[in-house]
């Protein structure tokens, strides 16, 4: 009986410690909040349509956690800071919005596999990560894309850009904020060289 009372007393004493160990830490979720491009100009004799394939990205960018690098060779992941939506999907939607705002195309849509557009844009989000091995904390964004003429399969345009931004607020929200700014800069730079108009390639 004495052993039972001693064991019970020990369990009661350990309960606060066990309760502390059992605390669950929930992850924080983030998204790219890219600014909306301006409304497109009124169309003037524009009859060219384009579809955008969903952008590709390396497997490690599709796992959910925000990525950081402490060396050029080492990829790390924030365990409790994750993307609420896949970044390559957000970049795809932003590219569609920018193409619509450009006024260069009569129709811009998500690619559905049907050959009912004049052109198809395919792209890849190459990098979206925090960089800690250079002076200060930075973010690096790299995006590439190409446009193919559906009728011939010929590539009529391609471009690749890489942008580095400096993080002023050294927190994960500060990193994500700089990623927003740098991704938007990279998309604008990427699409700035699309020929105007592509209809001349037809």
N, C-alpha and C positions, 0 to 999 in steps of 0.2 A: 504494500500500500504506500509506504514511504517513497518507493521508487516512482510510483505513478504520480504522486503529488509533485516530486522533484521534476519529472519530465514535463508535467503540465505547466509548472512555473517557468521552466526553460522555454517552452513554446510561446507562452504569453510574453516573455521578455524579448523574444526574437521577432514577434509579429511586426513591430514598427520597422525594423530593418528589412524584413521580407517585403513589406508593403512598399518601401522605398525602392527596392530592387525591381519591383514589378511595374514601375511606371512605364507607360508606353509613350514613346516619342513619335509623333506623327510627322511625315514629311511635309515640307512647304512646296507648293506648286507655282510655276511661273509660266508666262506666255510671252511671245513677241508681240508687242503692241505697236505695230508699225503705223505711221501716219497715213491717212487716206490720200491718194493722189487727187489733184484737182479734177473737176468735171471735164469730160472731153469736149473739144471744140465741135461746132456744128459740122457734120460730114459734108464734104464737097467732092462729089464724083468718086467716092471711095467704095470699091466693090471687092476688096480683097479680104478673105477670111483666114483666121489662124486658130489652131487648137494647141493647147499647152498640155503636154504630158506631165504627170506628177513627177516632180524632181526626185532624183535618186540621191543617196547619201551613204557614207560608210556605215557599216553595221554598228559601230560603237556610238554613233550619233542617234541611233534609233532605239537605244536601250532605256531611255527615260531620264536618267540622271544628267545633270549639267556636267560638262567635261572641263577638266583643267589639265595643264601640263606643267610639271616642275622641271622637266628637261625636254629637249626635242624628241627624245625616244620614249619617254614614259607618259602614258595616258592614265589620268586619275579620274574618279567619279565622286561627286558629292552624294553621300548616302541619303541625306535628308533634304536635298534640294533638287527637284525634278521638274521636267517640262510637263505642263498640263496637256499639251498637244504636240505631236511630232513636228519638230522645226522644219523638216523638208516639206511638209504639207502647208505650213504657214508661208514659207517662201514661195511655193507654187501659187497660192492664192494672191500673194502680193504682186507677183509677176503678171498674173492675169489682170489685176486691177490697174497696173501701170500701163500695160498694153492697151487696155480699153481707154484709159485717159489720154493716150498719145494721139488719138484720132486718126491713126494710120490704117485702121482696119474697120471694115463694115461689121464684122462679128468676131468676138474673141470668146472662146469657150474652152472647157476642160475636154481633153482628148478622150473620146469614147471608143476608139478603134475603127470607126467608120471613115472611109476616104472622102468625106463630103466637105473638106476644107481645102483652100489653096495651099496652105503651109502648115507645118507642125513644128512647134518649138519643143526641144528636149533639153533638159538641164540637170545639173548636179550641184548639190550643196556639198562642197569639198571639206570645208572647215567651219566650225562654230564653237570656239573654245576659249577659255581663260588661259592666259600665258603668264606664268610666274617666274620664268627663268631669265627674263631680260630685266633691265632696270625698271622697277615699279611693277604694277599689275596692269596687264593689257588684255585686250580681246582680239582674236584674229578671225576674220571671216573670209572665205574663199568660195566663189561661185563661178561655174562655167555653163555655157549654153550654146546651142546651135539651132538654126532654122533650116528645115528641109522642104523643098518643093514637092508636094504630094505627087504631081503628075509624072515627074521624072526621077524622084528619089535623090536629086542633086542637093548638096548643101550650098545654100546661098548666103549664109552668114554664120559666123561663130565668134565667140569672145570669151575671155576668162579674166576675172579680176580678183584681186586680193587686197583687203583693207585691214589695217591695224588701228585700234582705238585705245586710248589711255583711260584707265578707270580712275576717276577722282575720288569716289567714295568706296573704300576697300571693304565692301560687304557683298554678299551674294546678290541682294537687290541692286546694289550699285553696278555689279558686273552685268546683270541682265539689262539694266538701263543702257549701259554702253553698247551691249550687243544689239539692242533695238536700233540705236543711232547708226552703228556701223553696218548692220545688215541693210538698212534703208539706203545708206550711202553706196554700198556695193551694188544693190539692185539698180539704182539710178545710173551708176557708172556702166554696169553691164549692158543695159538696154540703150544707152546713149548712142551706140554705134550702129543700131539697126537701120538699114538703108531706108530712105524716104524718097518715093514710096517703093515698097517691095513689088508693086504691080508692074514696075518696069522690067522685073525679072521674068515675067510670065511669057 
